[in-house]
Amino acid sequence: MVGPRASDVLGRVTLVTGKEEFLGERAVQQVRAAVRRHDPEAEESETRGADLGGASLGELAAPSLFSSTRCVVVRALEDLPEESVAGLLDYVAAPVEDVALVLVHGGGQKGSGVLTKLRKLPTVTEVKSAELRASEYPGFVATEVRTAGGRIDQEAAVALVQSVGQDLRSLAAAATQLVSDFPDRTLGVPEVKQYFGGRAEAKSFAVADAAFWGRRSSALEELRWALDAGTPPVLVTSAFAGSARSVARYLAAPRGQREGDLARELGVPPWKVKTVRDQSRAWSEPAIARVIRAVAQADADIKGAASDASYTLERLVLTVTGLREQK
């Protein structure tokens, strides 16, 4: 993905909004990279919205003894105190020429008033990092492949999402790896399967698939294969999250839809509609809601290194298969 130029960010304000952490962080890093290309000695500073006042913003933007060029990142803008809004808007209306200010808002309604005011100012460029719908992940893969200088067909992009899961950071890395290892070739399903398919690689979605079918022993076995083969635990929780979303959407979808329409609503390729339909027969809405909470907790535990990943994922498998049996 082509990043901004220095002229796009210096003396301007980049507003990063949305809940997708990977896309938001990429936008921040692209601004920093543009500033460093312009001035390798540029200074970087960072603060949070809750700590931002008129005086602190002035200090962050002020030139240092070493460089007048600065990149200032303000995270969690939604926590900006009401008394600091006017000072921030005054700065944004006339930003310092050699300063790139990045304001990061995590999404949601909190702080939406200041967003509305910022969007009206001509010095502001907004970069949205909204969470992707399930149907948008293959398109994300295709974009990543093109950015890396390669080509991929639609079926292969879908296969990569099915194999790797819906963690954008992992998908981006997988796309880059495939382009690097298969240069000057349109990537197809065989290339994806060579790296990410089959039992030897113990695909993370195979663990989730077995669990949502209620096949406890098979899911635990697939999980051991996955972890022994080096599959990142976050890919397993991502696969569980994708399966849970598909089932939840099917349970909430109006009946009698054509398969193509249903596939678009579920955010899955048409060939997977039957699988989701069959799996959903054993699930109730309360049970799948509990699964979604269990997956979120397991994902938080893994990312926070709060517990042993193997134990966390085994417990998740047992929770999911147990909830299915309780329908």
C-alpha positions as CSV (number, residue, x, y, z in Angstrom):
1,M,0.0,0.0,0.0
2,V,1.6,3.3,-1.1
3,G,2.1,5.6,1.8
4,P,1.8,9.4,1.9
5,R,4.5,11.8,0.9
6,A,6.0,14.2,3.4
7,S,4.1,17.1,1.8
8,D,0.9,15.2,2.6
9,V,1.6,15.1,6.3
10,L,3.9,17.9,7.3
11,G,2.0,21.0,8.3
12,R,-1.1,18.9,8.2
13,V,-3.1,16.6,10.5
14,T,-3.8,12.9,9.8
15,L,-6.9,11.7,11.5
16,V,-7.0,7.9,11.9
17,T,-10.4,6.5,12.8
18,G,-11.8,3.0,13.3
19,K,-11.6,-0.2,15.3
20,E,-9.3,-2.2,13.0
21,E,-6.0,-2.0,15.0
22,F,-3.7,-3.3,12.2
23,L,-5.0,-0.8,9.6
24,G,-4.8,2.0,12.1
25,E,-1.3,1.2,13.1
26,R,-0.2,0.9,9.5
27,A,-1.5,4.4,8.8
28,V,0.4,5.8,11.8
29,Q,3.6,4.0,10.6
30,Q,3.2,5.3,7.1
31,V,3.1,8.9,8.4
32,R,6.2,8.3,10.5
33,A,8.0,6.8,7.5
34,A,7.1,9.7,5.3
35,V,8.5,12.1,7.9
36,R,11.7,10.1,8.3
37,R,12.3,10.0,4.5
38,H,12.0,13.8,4.5
39,D,14.3,14.2,7.5
40,P,16.1,11.2,9.0
41,E,16.8,13.3,12.1
42,A,13.2,14.1,12.7
43,E,12.0,13.6,16.2
44,E,9.0,11.5,17.2
45,S,6.7,11.9,20.2
46,E,3.5,10.3,21.4
47,T,0.8,11.0,24.0
48,R,-2.7,10.0,24.7
49,G,-5.9,12.1,24.4
50,A,-6.6,12.0,28.1
51,D,-3.2,13.7,28.7
52,L,-3.5,16.3,26.0
53,G,-4.0,20.0,26.9
54,G,-3.2,23.2,25.0
55,A,0.2,23.5,26.7
56,S,1.2,19.9,26.2
57,L,0.3,20.0,22.5
58,G,2.5,23.1,22.1
59,E,5.4,21.3,23.8
60,L,5.0,18.3,21.6
61,A,5.0,20.4,18.5
62,A,7.8,22.7,19.5
63,P,11.1,22.2,17.7
64,S,14.0,20.7,19.7
65,L,17.6,21.5,19.7
66,F,18.3,18.7,17.2
67,S,15.5,19.0,14.6
68,S,12.6,21.3,13.8
69,T,10.8,18.4,12.0
70,R,8.6,16.4,14.3
71,C,6.0,13.6,14.1
72,V,3.5,13.8,16.9
73,V,1.0,10.9,17.5
74,V,-2.0,11.3,19.8
75,R,-3.7,8.0,20.6
76,A,-7.1,7.4,22.1
77,L,-8.4,10.8,21.0
78,E,-11.8,9.7,22.2
79,D,-10.5,10.4,25.8
80,L,-9.7,14.0,25.0
81,P,-11.0,16.2,27.9
82,E,-13.7,18.6,26.9
83,E,-11.7,21.6,28.1
84,S,-8.9,20.6,25.7
85,V,-11.1,20.5,22.5
86,A,-10.9,24.2,21.7
87,G,-7.1,24.2,22.0
88,L,-6.7,21.2,19.7
89,L,-9.1,22.7,17.1
90,D,-7.1,26.0,17.2
91,Y,-3.9,24.1,16.5
92,V,-5.4,22.0,13.8
93,A,-6.8,25.0,12.0
94,A,-3.2,26.4,11.7
95,P,-0.7,23.5,12.2
96,V,3.0,24.1,12.5
97,E,4.7,23.8,9.1
98,D,7.3,21.2,10.1
99,V,5.1,19.0,12.3
100,A,3.1,16.0,11.2
101,L,0.3,15.5,13.7
102,V,-1.5,12.2,13.8
103,L,-4.8,11.9,15.8
104,V,-5.9,8.3,16.4
105,H,-9.6,7.7,17.4
106,G,-10.5,4.1,18.2
107,G,-14.0,4.2,16.9
108,G,-17.4,4.3,18.6
109,Q,-19.5,7.2,19.7
110,K,-17.3,8.6,22.4
111,G,-15.5,11.7,21.2
112,S,-17.6,11.8,18.0
113,G,-18.3,15.4,18.5
114,V,-14.7,16.4,18.1
115,L,-14.4,14.1,15.0
116,T,-17.2,16.0,13.4
117,K,-15.4,19.3,14.0
118,L,-12.0,18.0,12.8
119,R,-13.5,16.6,9.6
120,K,-14.7,20.1,8.6
121,L,-11.2,21.6,8.7
122,P,-9.2,21.7,5.4
123,T,-5.9,20.8,7.1
124,V,-7.3,17.3,8.1
125,T,-6.9,14.1,6.1
126,E,-8.9,11.2,7.4
127,V,-7.7,7.6,7.1
128,K,-10.5,5.1,8.0
129,S,-9.6,1.8,9.6
130,A,-13.0,0.2,9.9
131,E,-13.3,-3.5,10.7
132,L,-13.6,-5.6,7.6
133,R,-16.7,-7.6,6.8
134,A,-16.1,-11.3,6.2
135,S,-16.7,-10.9,2.5
136,E,-14.0,-8.2,2.3
137,Y,-11.0,-10.3,3.4
138,P,-10.3,-11.8,0.0
139,G,-10.2,-8.3,-1.4
140,F,-7.8,-7.3,1.3
141,V,-5.5,-10.2,0.3
142,A,-5.7,-9.2,-3.3
143,T,-4.7,-5.6,-2.5
144,E,-1.7,-6.9,-0.3
145,V,-0.5,-9.1,-3.1
146,R,-0.7,-6.2,-5.7
147,T,1.1,-3.9,-3.3
148,A,3.9,-6.5,-3.0
149,G,4.1,-6.6,-6.8
150,G,2.2,-9.9,-7.4
151,R,-1.1,-11.2,-8.8
152,I,-3.6,-13.6,-7.2
153,D,-6.8,-15.0,-8.5
154,Q,-10.1,-14.8,-6.6
155,E,-10.3,-18.4,-5.6
156,A,-6.8,-18.4,-4.2
157,A,-7.5,-15.2,-2.2
158,V,-10.5,-17.0,-0.6
159,A,-8.3,-20.1,0.0
160,L,-5.7,-18.0,1.8
161,V,-8.3,-16.5,4.1
162,Q,-9.7,-19.9,4.8
163,S,-6.2,-21.2,5.6
164,V,-4.7,-18.3,7.6
165,G,-7.8,-16.8,9.2
166,Q,-9.0,-13.3,9.6
167,D,-6.1,-11.7,11.4
168,L,-5.0,-8.9,9.0
169,R,-1.4,-8.9,10.2
170,S,-1.0,-12.6,9.5
171,L,-2.8,-12.3,6.1
172,A,-0.6,-9.4,5.0
173,A,2.5,-11.4,6.0
174,A,1.2,-14.5,4.2
175,A,0.5,-12.5,1.0
176,T,4.0,-11.0,1.0
177,Q,5.6,-14.4,1.5
178,L,3.7,-15.9,-1.4
179,V,4.7,-13.1,-3.7
180,S,8.3,-13.4,-2.7
181,D,8.4,-17.2,-3.2
182,F,6.4,-17.2,-6.4
183,P,7.6,-14.1,-8.4
184,D,6.3,-13.4,-11.9
185,R,3.4,-15.9,-11.4
186,T,-0.3,-15.4,-10.8
187,L,-0.9,-17.0,-7.4
188,G,-3.5,-19.8,-7.5
189,V,-4.9,-22.3,-5.1
190,P,-2.0,-24.7,-5.6
191,E,0.5,-22.1,-4.4
192,V,-1.6,-21.3,-1.4
193,K,-2.0,-25.0,-0.5
194,Q,1.7,-25.6,-0.9
195,Y,2.4,-23.2,1.9
196,F,-0.8,-23.1,4.0
197,G,-2.8,-26.2,3.1
198,G,-3.0,-29.8,4.1
199,R,-2.8,-31.7,7.3
200,A,1.0,-31.3,7.6
201,E,0.6,-27.6,8.1
202,A,-2.3,-28.2,10.5
203,K,-4.5,-25.3,9.3
204,S,-6.0,-23.3,12.1
205,F,-9.4,-23.3,10.6
206,A,-9.4,-27.1,10.7
207,V,-9.4,-26.8,14.5
208,A,-12.3,-24.4,14.5
209,D,-14.2,-26.5,11.9
210,A,-13.9,-29.7,14.0
211,A,-14.9,-27.8,17.2
212,F,-18.0,-26.3,15.6
213,W,-19.1,-29.7,14.4
214,G,-18.7,-30.9,18.0
215,R,-15.9,-33.3,17.2
216,R,-13.9,-32.8,20.4
217,S,-11.2,-35.4,20.0
218,S,-10.6,-34.4,16.3
219,A,-10.4,-30.7,17.3
220,L,-7.9,-31.3,20.0
221,E,-5.8,-33.5,17.7
222,E,-5.9,-30.8,15.0
223,L,-4.9,-28.2,17.7
224,R,-1.9,-30.3,18.7
225,W,-0.9,-30.6,15.0
226,A,-1.3,-26.8,14.6
227,L,0.8,-25.8,17.6
228,D,3.5,-28.4,17.0
229,A,3.8,-27.1,13.4
230,G,4.3,-23.6,14.7
231,T,0.9,-22.1,13.9
232,P,0.6,-18.8,15.8
233,P,-2.1,-19.2,18.5
234,V,-3.7,-15.9,17.4
235,L,-4.6,-17.6,14.0
236,V,-6.5,-20.3,15.9
237,T,-8.6,-17.8,17.8
238,S,-9.1,-15.8,14.5
239,A,-10.4,-19.0,12.8
240,F,-12.8,-19.6,15.8
241,A,-14.0,-16.0,15.5
242,G,-14.7,-16.4,11.8
243,S,-16.7,-19.6,12.3
244,A,-18.7,-18.1,15.2
245,R,-19.6,-15.0,13.1
246,S,-20.7,-17.1,10.2
247,V,-23.0,-19.3,12.3
248,A,-24.3,-16.2,14.2
249,R,-25.1,-14.5,10.9
250,Y,-26.8,-17.6,9.5
251,L,-29.0,-17.9,12.6
252,A,-30.1,-14.2,12.3
253,A,-30.6,-14.3,8.5
254,P,-34.1,-14.3,7.0
255,R,-35.1,-17.8,5.7
256,G,-35.8,-18.5,2.0
257,Q,-32.9,-16.5,0.5
258,R,-31.2,-17.7,-2.6
259,E,-27.8,-19.2,-2.0
260,G,-25.9,-16.4,-3.6
261,D,-27.7,-13.8,-1.5
262,L,-27.1,-15.8,1.6
263,A,-23.4,-16.1,0.8
264,R,-23.1,-12.4,0.6
265,E,-25.0,-11.9,3.9
266,L,-22.8,-14.4,5.6
267,G,-19.6,-13.1,4.1
268,V,-18.5,-16.5,2.9
269,P,-17.9,-18.0,-0.6
270,P,-21.0,-19.8,-2.1
271,W,-19.4,-23.2,-1.6
272,K,-19.3,-22.7,2.1
273,V,-22.9,-21.9,2.6
274,K,-24.0,-25.5,2.9
275,T,-21.3,-26.1,5.6
276,V,-22.4,-23.1,7.6
277,R,-26.1,-24.2,7.2
278,D,-25.4,-27.7,8.4
279,Q,-23.3,-26.6,11.3
280,S,-25.9,-24.1,12.4
281,R,-28.5,-26.8,12.9
282,A,-26.8,-27.7,16.2
283,W,-26.5,-24.2,17.5
284,S,-28.8,-21.8,19.3
285,E,-28.4,-18.0,19.4
286,P,-27.7,-18.0,23.2
287,A,-25.0,-20.7,22.7
288,I,-23.3,-19.0,19.8
289,A,-23.3,-15.7,21.8
290,R,-21.5,-17.5,24.6
291,V,-19.0,-18.9,22.1
292,I,-18.3,-15.4,20.8
293,R,-17.5,-14.2,24.3
294,A,-15.3,-17.3,25.0
295,V,-13.3,-16.6,21.8
296,A,-12.9,-13.0,22.6
297,Q,-11.6,-13.9,26.1
298,A,-9.2,-16.5,24.7
299,D,-7.9,-14.0,22.1
300,A,-7.3,-11.4,24.8
301,D,-5.5,-14.0,27.0
302,I,-3.2,-15.0,24.2
303,K,-2.4,-11.5,23.1
304,G,-1.8,-10.4,26.7
305,A,0.3,-13.4,27.5
306,A,-1.9,-13.9,30.5
307,S,-1.8,-17.7,30.3
308,D,-0.3,-20.6,28.5
309,A,-1.5,-20.5,24.9
310,S,-1.9,-24.3,24.6
311,Y,-4.0,-24.4,27.7
312,T,-6.1,-21.4,26.6
313,L,-6.8,-23.0,23.2
314,E,-7.6,-26.4,24.6
315,R,-10.0,-24.8,27.1
316,L,-11.6,-22.9,24.1
317,V,-12.1,-26.2,22.2
318,L,-13.7,-27.8,25.2
319,T,-15.9,-24.8,25.8
320,V,-17.1,-24.7,22.1
321,T,-17.8,-28.4,21.9
322,G,-19.5,-28.3,25.2
323,L,-21.8,-25.5,24.2
324,R,-22.8,-27.2,21.1
325,E,-23.9,-30.3,23.1
326,Q,-26.0,-28.1,25.3
327,K,-28.3,-26.9,22.5
